[in-house]
């Protein structure tokens, strides 16, 4: 089954696909978690280059028994470390040998995350998937709900979620250090996407591009282009897609800065403010969305309702050259990237490595709340412990699925150029049917999600 067609209601389609996934899970052999934290898991690595190297390092204390990558160069390099591991280029074929491994790491490009992850979940395997969890909203919903039924340990690779700094920030907000929070502002300076040649060179974007190239270039040594394309629509190879992260500015393969860095930076507010589905989403950009390429700069406003004792909150996202007015007016420290929480008793400013309560004079002698969230050795280590019967990893797919949906919604609002009033259960804005085509996608022949 591919993505939903326009002739079927999304609610009905979701029920159908989730039922199919459940049936597959029932049919799959269940994996019984080990109860000994000192025992070793058999791990299959999907995507052995780039972020895949981090997964290899993060799982080095386990038994790495299979290596999968569409690039023979990456595969051979990893095999030098693990010469006895099975080597394969197509992750669909990897699951012909599912009995050989207990858990899977997924570090492919964004447009194939969900396909590899769903195969692992349906086979009853624990999964660590790099961020963003999926390529679109429908995939995120399906992965989240399938993972819940599978009962396996999961973790999205937004590694800052395990940092002591983020966990202390979340504890401060939960403890009411700055009172009820009514606004948050998140900004990142990265400006990869559709931009001028001068800006591209300034930001070291490597390859300037305005539209999809039509010419064909020689393939890099060892790359299986058909497998790299996966479910994306066919096109000739060109260096604007590969190697490196250049692919992620193209809608067919990624979703630009929002879904990529949003997985890290929006994570602060999402966790600290206990967010899930927004009520409204509105994007601000001076030009109409490009049909092929994500924007370099963008502002998105999210409105969330009350959550328990937390009041309604407005969460703002800024990327590239866009910044909050309070930052532009120099009313807070002008950190290059940051998250600002505005509460009724003060403000909290954070980045990856540090945070500060503002105004600082108002918090002299402030007694920090006790630590609630343990700080694991690594993000992978937290997942591996969960695989072996320990506590759930805190960026598990139940949490990360909602975060991924919210990030994608920012891009959907931008691409349709309208404010969305989001019906989370139906996965749509009923008054903006043109948004439906960005909530899911059509897969190329030979590729299936369920």
C-alpha positions in Angstrom: 0.0 0.0 0.0 1.3 3.4 -0.9 0.3 6.8 0.5 -3.3 7.9 0.7 -5.1 8.9 -2.5 -7.3 12.0 -2.8 -10.4 9.7 -3.1 -10.1 8.3 0.4 -10.6 10.2 3.6 -7.4 10.5 5.6 -9.2 9.2 8.8 -10.3 6.1 7.0 -6.9 5.6 5.4 -5.1 5.9 8.7 -7.3 3.2 10.2 -6.7 0.9 7.3 -2.9 1.4 7.3 -2.6 1.1 11.0 -4.7 -2.1 11.0 -2.4 -3.5 8.3 0.6 -2.6 10.4 -0.8 -4.3 13.4 -1.5 -7.4 11.5 2.1 -7.4 10.3 3.3 -7.0 13.8 1.2 -9.9 15.1 2.7 -12.0 12.3 6.2 -11.0 13.1 8.3 -12.9 15.6 8.3 -11.1 18.9 11.7 -10.2 20.3 12.0 -10.7 24.1 14.0 -7.9 25.7 17.1 -9.0 27.6 16.9 -8.3 31.3 20.7 -8.1 31.8 22.1 -4.7 31.1 25.5 -6.3 30.7 24.4 -8.6 27.9 25.1 -7.7 24.3 22.7 -7.0 21.5 23.1 -8.0 17.9 22.8 -4.8 15.9 22.2 -4.1 12.2 23.5 -0.7 11.0 21.4 0.8 8.1 23.4 3.7 6.8 27.1 3.3 7.6 28.4 6.7 6.5 27.8 10.2 7.8 25.6 10.0 10.9 25.8 6.2 10.5 29.4 6.4 11.8 28.0 7.9 15.0 25.7 4.9 15.4 28.6 2.5 14.8 30.6 4.3 17.5 27.5 4.5 19.8 26.9 0.7 19.5 30.6 -0.3 19.5 30.1 -2.2 22.8 27.4 -4.4 21.2 27.7 -7.1 18.5 27.4 -5.3 15.1 26.4 -8.2 12.9 25.1 -6.5 9.7 26.1 -3.4 7.7 23.9 -1.8 5.1 24.6 1.2 2.8 23.8 2.2 -0.8 27.4 3.5 -1.0 30.0 0.8 -1.4 32.7 3.2 -0.1 30.9 3.6 3.2 30.1 -0.1 3.4 33.7 -1.1 2.8 35.0 1.4 5.3 32.7 0.1 8.0 33.5 -3.5 7.1 37.1 -2.9 7.9 36.0 -2.4 11.5 33.6 -5.3 11.5 34.9 -7.8 8.9 32.5 -10.6 10.1 29.3 -8.5 9.7 27.0 -9.2 6.9 27.3 -6.6 4.1 24.3 -5.5 2.0 23.3 -2.5 -0.1 19.5 -2.7 0.0 17.8 -2.5 3.5 14.8 -4.2 2.2 16.9 -7.4 1.6 18.5 -7.0 5.1 15.2 -8.1 6.7 15.5 -11.5 4.9 18.0 -12.1 7.7 16.0 -10.6 10.5 16.6 -13.5 12.9 20.3 -12.5 13.0 19.8 -9.2 14.8 17.8 -7.7 17.8 18.0 -4.0 17.0 18.5 -1.6 14.1 20.0 1.9 13.7 18.8 4.0 10.8 21.0 6.7 9.4 19.9 6.9 5.8 18.8 10.2 4.2 15.6 11.6 5.5 13.4 10.4 2.6 14.0 6.7 3.5 13.9 6.9 7.3 10.3 5.8 7.6 10.7 2.9 5.2 13.6 1.3 7.0 12.1 2.1 10.4 8.8 0.5 9.6 10.4 -2.7 8.3 12.3 -2.9 11.6 9.2 -2.3 13.7 7.2 -4.8 11.8 10.0 -7.3 12.4 9.8 -6.6 16.1 13.2 -5.0 16.3 14.3 -2.1 18.6 15.0 1.0 16.5 17.3 4.0 16.8 16.5 6.4 13.9 18.3 9.6 13.1 16.3 12.9 13.0 14.0 13.9 11.6 12.1 10.7 12.2 10.3 10.8 8.9 9.9 12.7 5.6 6.3 13.8 6.3 3.4 14.0 8.7 1.6 10.8 7.6 4.8 8.8 8.0 5.4 10.2 11.4 1.9 9.3 12.6 2.2 5.7 11.2 5.7 5.2 12.7 4.6 6.5 16.1 1.5 4.4 16.4 3.2 1.3 15.0 6.0 1.6 17.5 3.5 1.8 20.3 2.0 -1.5 19.2 5.3 -3.2 18.6 6.4 -2.6 22.2 10.1 -2.3 21.4 12.6 0.3 22.5 13.0 3.3 20.3 14.9 6.6 20.1 15.2 9.4 17.6 18.7 10.7 17.0 18.3 14.2 18.4 21.2 13.7 20.7 20.9 17.0 22.5 17.8 15.5 24.2 20.2 13.5 26.4 22.5 16.5 27.2 22.7 17.6 30.8 22.0 21.2 29.7 18.7 20.5 28.0 17.5 18.3 30.9 18.3 21.0 33.4 16.4 23.5 31.3 13.3 21.2 31.2 13.5 20.7 34.9 13.5 24.5 35.5 10.4 25.1 33.4 8.6 22.1 34.9 9.4 23.4 38.4 7.9 26.8 37.6 11.2 28.8 37.9 9.9 31.5 35.6 6.3 30.9 36.2 3.7 29.8 33.6 5.2 30.2 30.1 3.1 32.0 27.6 5.7 32.4 24.8 8.8 30.7 23.4 11.1 31.8 20.7 13.6 29.5 18.9 16.1 30.7 16.4 18.9 29.1 14.4 21.4 30.8 12.1 21.8 28.0 9.5 20.6 29.3 6.1 20.9 26.3 3.8 18.2 26.3 1.2 17.0 28.6 -1.6 19.1 31.7 -1.5 21.4 34.0 -3.6 24.7 32.8 -4.9 26.5 35.3 -2.6 24.6 34.0 0.4 25.3 30.5 -0.6 29.0 31.2 -0.7 28.9 33.1 2.6 27.2 30.2 4.3 29.5 27.6 2.7 26.5 26.0 1.0 29.0 24.3 -1.4 26.7 24.2 -4.5 24.5 27.1 -5.5 21.3 26.1 -7.2 18.0 27.7 -8.2 16.1 24.8 -9.9 16.3 21.1 -10.5 19.2 20.4 -12.9 18.4 18.4 -16.1 21.9 17.3 -17.0 23.4 14.0 -15.9 26.7 13.8 -14.1 29.0 10.8 -13.6 28.1 8.8 -10.5 30.6 8.9 -7.6 32.5 5.7 -7.2 30.5 3.0 -5.4 27.1 4.8 -5.3 24.0 2.9 -6.2 21.9 5.8 -7.4 18.6 3.8 -7.8 18.8 2.7 -4.2 19.8 6.1 -3.0 16.7 7.6 -4.7 14.5 5.0 -2.9 10.9 6.1 -2.9 11.6 9.5 -4.4 10.6 10.3 -7.9 13.2 9.4 -10.6 15.8 11.9 -11.8 19.4 11.8 -13.1 22.3 12.0 -10.7 23.7 15.4 -10.0 26.2 16.7 -7.4 23.6 19.1 -6.0 22.0 16.1 -4.2 25.0 14.0 -3.2 27.5 13.7 -1.4 27.0 15.5 1.9 23.9 17.2 3.3 23.1 19.0 0.1 20.2 16.7 -0.5 18.2 18.0 2.5 17.2 21.3 0.9 15.2 19.5 -1.8 11.6 18.7 -0.9 11.8 15.2 -2.5 14.6 14.2 -0.1 14.4 16.4 2.9 12.5 19.4 4.4 15.3 21.9 4.9 16.4 23.5 8.1 13.0 23.2 9.8 12.8 19.5 10.0 16.5 19.0 10.5 17.5 21.6 13.2 13.9 21.8 14.4 14.4 18.2 15.7 17.1 19.7 18.0 16.1 23.2 18.8 12.3 22.9 18.9 12.9 20.0 21.2 13.6 22.4 24.1 10.1 24.0 24.0 8.4 20.8 23.0 9.6 18.8 26.0 9.7 21.6 28.5 6.2 22.8 27.6 4.7 19.3 27.2 3.5 20.0 23.6 1.9 17.7 21.1 -0.4 18.8 18.3 -0.6 22.6 17.6 -4.0 24.3 17.1 -2.8 26.7 14.4 0.4 27.0 12.3 1.3 30.1 10.2 4.5 30.7 8.2 5.9 34.0 7.2 8.1 34.5 4.2 8.2 37.3 1.6 8.0 35.0 -1.4 5.8 32.1 -2.6 7.3 28.7 -1.8 9.6 27.2 -4.4 8.3 23.9 -5.7 11.6 22.1 -5.4 13.7 23.7 -2.7 13.2 24.5 1.0 13.7 28.1 2.2 16.9 29.5 3.6 15.1 31.9 6.0 11.7 31.4 7.5 9.5 32.3 10.5 6.7 30.1 11.8 4.2 30.7 14.5 2.5 27.9 16.4 -0.4 28.2 18.8 -1.0 25.5 21.4 -3.9 25.1 23.8 -3.7 24.6 27.6 -1.9 21.4 28.8 -2.9 20.4 32.3 -1.8 23.4 34.5 0.2 25.0 31.7 -1.6 27.9 29.9 -2.0 28.3 26.1 1.3 29.2 24.6 2.6 30.7 21.3 5.8 29.1 20.0 7.9 30.9 17.4 10.5 29.5 15.1 13.1 31.5 13.1 15.7 30.3 10.8 18.5 31.9 8.7 18.4 35.6 8.8 15.1 35.8 10.7 15.3 36.6 14.4 12.9 37.5 17.2 12.2 41.2 17.7 13.4 41.0 21.4 16.7 39.7 20.0 16.9 42.4 17.3 16.3 45.1 19.9 19.2 43.7 22.0 16.9 43.1 25.0 18.5 39.7 25.6 22.0 38.3 24.9 22.3 38.0 21.1 23.3 34.4 21.0 23.7 33.0 17.4 21.2 30.2 18.1 18.9 30.0 21.1 15.6 29.3 22.8 13.9 31.9 24.9 11.1 31.0 27.3 9.0 34.0 28.5 7.1 33.3 31.7 5.1 35.4 34.1 8.0 35.6 36.6 10.9 35.9 34.2 12.7 34.4 31.2 15.0 31.5 30.5 17.5 31.7 27.6 19.2 28.5 26.4 21.4 27.1 23.7 23.0 23.6 23.3 25.6 24.1 26.0 24.3 26.7 28.5 21.3 28.5 29.9 20.6 31.6 32.0 17.6 32.9 34.0 16.7 36.5 33.1 16.8 39.2 34.3 19.9 37.8 36.1 19.5 40.2 39.1 16.1 38.8 39.8 17.4 35.3 40.2 20.4 36.0 42.5 20.5 33.2 45.1 18.0 31.1 43.2 17.8 27.5 44.4 17.7 25.1 41.5 15.1 22.3 41.6 16.3 18.7 42.1 17.4 16.8 39.1 14.6 14.6 37.7 16.0 13.3 34.4 19.2 11.3 34.5 21.9 12.2 32.1 23.1 9.1 30.2 26.6 8.6 28.9 25.3 9.0 25.4 22.0 9.2 23.5 22.7 5.7 22.1 23.5 4.4 25.5 20.1 5.5 26.8 18.4 3.6 23.9 20.6 0.5 24.4 19.7 0.3 28.1 16.0 0.6 27.1 16.5 -2.3 24.7 17.8 -4.4 27.5 14.9 -3.8 29.8 15.9 -0.4 31.3 13.7 2.7 31.4 12.3 4.1 28.2 14.6 6.3 26.2 13.2 9.8 26.5 13.2 10.7 22.8 11.3 7.5 22.0 9.0 7.5 19.0 5.9 8.3 21.0 7.5 11.7 21.9 9.6 12.2 18.7 6.7 11.4 16.4 4.7 14.4 17.7 7.8 16.6 17.5 8.4 15.5 13.9 4.8 16.2 13.0 4.9 19.7 14.4 8.1 20.5 12.5 6.7 19.3 9.3 3.6 21.4 9.8 5.7 24.5 9.7 6.8 23.6 6.2 3.3 22.6 5.1 2.0 26.1 6.2 4.8 27.7 4.3 4.2 25.7 1.1 0.5 26.4 1.0 0.9 30.0 2.0 -2.0 29.9 4.4 -2.6 29.7 8.2 -3.6 26.2 9.1 -6.2 25.2 11.7 -5.0 21.7 12.5 -7.3 18.8 13.1 -4.7 16.4 14.5 -7.0 13.3 14.6 -7.8 13.7 10.9 -4.3 14.9 9.9 -5.6 17.8 7.9 -7.0 21.3 7.8 -10.5 20.8 6.3 -10.6 24.3 4.9 -7.2 24.0 3.2 -7.4 20.8 1.1 -4.4 21.9 -1.0 -2.2 21.1 2.1 -3.1 17.3 1.8 -0.4 16.7 -0.9 2.3 17.9 1.5 1.1 15.7 4.4 2.0 12.6 2.5 3.6 11.6 -0.8 3.5 9.1 -3.6 6.2 6.4 -3.6 8.1 5.4 -6.6 7.3 1.9 -8.0 8.9 -0.8 -5.9 8.8 1.1 -2.6 6.1 0.6 0.1 5.7 1.8 3.7 3.1 -0.8 4.8 
